[in-house]
């Protein structure tokens, strides 16, 4: 069974198109068709149903897919056993939520690039899950980094997940901090500033408020988290943001956490890829590094 035919099969499944698969791997459409035909003849079953211009995996194709991915994995493991990881060449494509891309991702990517200078890293930034998840399905990037609750995105393969704290934060001279007990109602009714409501942690806050009969009516709604922090530093408002954004400001006394025991939000950073995507060597090394706690 020729490995090139298996690779072509996996790409056709990823793109859900013979034409797009051909473009993606640099073959002609006739070559892609020939590879699939040869694989089907060898297996003795059709792998795709072709209805008009659309294709669908047959039951045999669905059953064969995980074995195809496993065969590609075995091939790569064999290749890796005889070559050094620092010889990786190619491209790593990532799309990330803006706050994470600004605060956490750069340092990690710099370390990755130093270890693998032959890899070109492309990062796109977006806070609109409806758009980014669609693009991930279209294979426009290798990994999507989203911030949401622990049950999000079951249609994708989560290769790494990390829990993050979310805090109410304000400027140190805010009179709210002088109160012995600060209620959730106090927080949402006193100069609350939020990022775009579609951003994961803001949407989660709104859901939690609704459970308690409270309405999210912010004094300001600003699309840039960096701009929100600058407003707070100027002496106005309170916001709800991940700890990784606020931690340095809190440590140096420029901002302060507003503590309340009335809400607890489980926030997670998800690194995801398509379930049907073949994990190439660059992606495999990226996933390995995600599990290295000294690097992220």
Steps between C-alpha positions, in 0.01 A plus 500: 500500500672819380533768763453778241152366422413499869627858537286606205195328650546685831537835319183441299315431827647814661400725210183304411596563137724340238572841346594673829707201610693512173573870550595446863760230430622626164361218282280517197138395552562205266784380724282525811225304324754236393632463856153453643405255226815295563429492874138397445609221265753377753246503783227357278238753612399857401612761752291788368152545360494764230167684466523781248792720600491389863671202659414300811691233687348154468472283810819329387669841467391600850634175641827534311570863604636435853723222364628734229591761761672235707704381202615856432591537866708181490674624186590831664623327815727289282632808320552687827708212633763569231500877481532787746204712603700818441488422129127568486408712199162642407223717644303509824166682470322612817190709569463632855267707714644852517568525874686168505689585182622822658583376851609135485552370148796720388750370756409139425523548124838670534634198686352266240655702216843501664492122521364463145621794290396324181132531596314813390236594756182678391263631767156645435302671776123484536242507780210370292460121549234467230751619242813329632344157550373506143848586375648218707262258331621635165862430602598869478723450806640208700398601852230719646548648848170592663399607849176353630353253748617142535231344282557717193562383142435123514518488118877560511795315647631679809875435511561709812282672758601730783283650772525876550366723776276797421499804729311819562765770482500873567734788581638496859314814611153377403266557802356151445817356653421670833183291548511200732288294263464565128198342335472398138225762465744767623752397237268497200330828592810710566686607188539150358707475183491188284658380180288383206205290626588222257835445673490181706546637852261794444232264370555277803463798734174595331365145541592497870332836556178380336491203738493751787241729342756768416538675168832578336483874432859623480605862520740427215539221248844509337620247244867525602607351835814715490280810469291386797813466713606852401161637608538326837851640538349843439286458812162396360297183528516131579537215253490119482809357329728194513767508770782464247411847365481671841761315708799726429295815560373359831852402610636850440202667668362673192178297513320309776283190511141552618409187692147361519388153600176519301630372170741230388571454130699209359693638206720289276743567218444236231755411233304320230539351156268322258412144603577374149827689461823308464741609772814585305846516666481875567159470661621201698796694638271793584266268693796346682616845608152591621531221754833634624405707804832683489407651165141615546 
